[in-house]
Amino acid sequence: MEIVVCIKQVPATTRVQLDPRTRTIIREGVELMLNPFDAYALEEALRLREAHGGTVSVFTMGIPSAVVMLREALAMGADQAILLTDRRFAGADTLATATTLATAIRKLGTVDLILCGRQAIDGDTAQVGPELAEKLGIPHITAISKIEQVSTESLICQKMVDEGYVRLRIQLTALLTVVKEINTPRFPTLAGFRRAQKSDILIWKVEDLDVDPGRIGLEGSPTQVISTFVPEQHKTSIVVEGTLSEIASQILASLQQQAGREQHG
Amino acid sequence: MPVQILSDPQIIQPYLSDESKVTGQAQSISFPESEAEIREVLLTVRQAHQTLTMQGARTGITGGAVPTGGHILNLSKLNRITGMGWDAERKCFLLSVQPGVQLNQLKKAIAEKSFDTTGWSAQAQSALRRFQQSGAWFLPADITETTASIGGMVSTNASGAKSYRYGSMRRHVLGLRLLLANGKSLSLNRGEQFAQGRQLSLRLDDGSQITGQLPAYQMPQVKNASGYYVHENMDLLDLFIGSEGTLGIVTEVTLALAPQPGFTWGMMAFFTREQNAMAYVHALRALPQAEQPSAIEFFDQACLALIRSEQEQLHAHQNIPALNPAAQSAIYTEFTAESLPERDEAINQVADLLNAAGGDEQATWLALSRQDLEKLVAFRHAIPESINRIIAERKRQYPNLTKLGSDMAVPDDKLDWVMKLYEDTLNQTGLEALKFGHIGDNHLHVNILPRNEAEYTQGKQLFEQWAREIVAAGGTISAEHGIGKLKHALLAELYDAHALIEMRTLKRCFDPQGLLNPGNMFSLEA
């Protein structure tokens, strides 16, 4: 089974800074981490390979230092890692990102399954996975919490929905985005790290891909962020102190006050 | 407005115990917010011929913060970081911290470089600006229980996993402001006042002096938190660190920060034979100083079995991959590096050590990211917490049971001997036990889980037996938790009756009426 996993580096902090000009997230000089949802996708790919054979290829589009993350993915057990890095890829929205990834995956050759995290925790759009599937002309399902019964033509998986779970069969080649309920990601092992040190990471630039430069990066992005702002906090915390009965009556009074406000407002 | 002294039993009740789960008693409690308020309380308490027990976050496990009657001086509202400085000689930033500040609060402020600077001096504000422009810094006294208070950490000379490299709290305290039982204050900085031999003469802020004699005993040459820290010509600041609040009330602490290493990485190595794990520990300890890990931690088979069963039965620890049932013990090590190539080279070197010791690279987890490191820290912390849960359950049937956790350490050359001592005696008694902790410092926490009251008594007897043998081998009976109110009998194994008399005499120099933290370390009445 030939599996591709798309992963992304995201800021390891909730205090994200934005470039005032492009209004995109500043990634240089910020502590970065593997997007947590992508770790589940990688783990699932490795489990599928252990059960059914094949290879796991990891892709990321990002800054040159993303090789550190790719090497960790190799240490976890991925067979090969490809970094798409070029100034001209920068500033991409979800569509331009999907376009770039799609051309890169096509270049790789035969693929049976593409796994992505449900969403990246920086942009929170959850769009790249489905857009990538559309670009490649393959079916996709989002929010997968279990993969079962894999055959050469199809697999059955469990999708998380508001009311519970839905079991679905999907034709391969397919793309799935996964949620954290699917597994517990492994740690890289020392053996994996030593193997990864000897592996080359492929680096592809715009020239290496069969892609229209007008459809990638900032220029190829039909959506633009026009402004960003910190949402107003409506929640406040009150510290209630005193004896148990004092605390109880203070909480009661506060709830009554709130109920009164809601009735009148 | 004078500080309130509250005597409502309902208010007092939640403050009668700490993590030792021992419950004490008290007539009143106060929550002072300044040194002046502490002094006011102190004088009131003294006038009423009462005693006073200090409390921080009550996370100690030897009952140090449990009151034995009298007044509770709860310092949790003295929780401000009051200033910052730059130590040109040591080339580090200093923080002035009130005793009620919690470690996690302090760590967060340091990491985010964000402080409430209300009331800070112009000099402190300027040090802060410099701090904000320099790289990352951290407090090396990093204990596992991050809700602990700084005052508590000073009074017990707390340490943690990384004390292997960075030492205990003592090494990072550069100054203390203290209020003594007579109501006088004292600002004491490192390098300012020394003992003459064992002769004590301490100048207070008002120019008066306290004189006396330091105990003559030699402390064991191991990581230690048992009894007063004394040696010839010592810096008198060190006398107060680890004195369990028996000599004075800490009202402010000056802490030294250290530059944060560029990269921190951890490694959890699983072994199918304990002797291979021990060989690996010995190999790590033989590394040159510059290549030493920050922490070397041990987990025995029982710890791994506990985590595994909680993963399977309780669906706990779900962020940790399933443990391999073949693993008999595990060694966690943490290292730092300044660059990625340096880190990678170090990983390869450690891998060679591991292989030579009979380890398995496939069965060794690497934590290269902060997120993975946090998972391994949680793994470590899960074990004592799971033990607490088991004991709480057994307590329902046998209310007198408590956790029996040892805190003994031995010299380096006695590590294999002590491991065998634990193994043999536990096998003989058939007691259920888990061993884990700071093996780099020859300091394991052996936790006995009694299944009934007879086993509880048997476990306590076994601790006393270990204490005798370990002291005879040059070790200590408490390396980091302190003596508090629960380990008096063990302290008597470490020091003879004469040493205890000397300790009481020293306390009386500072606190003739036995006002402060009575019952901590020893009782004033022999």
Interface residues (C-beta under 8 A of the other chain):
Chain A: A12 E31 M33 L34 P36 V68 E72 A75 T184 P185 R186 F187 P188 T189 L190 A191 G192 F193 R194 Q197 T243 L244 S245
Chain B: D8 Q10 I11 M267 M268 A269 Q318 N319 I320 P321 A322 L340 D344 I347 N348 A351 L354 E361 Q362 A363 T364 W365 L366 A367 L368 S369 R370 Q371 D372 K375
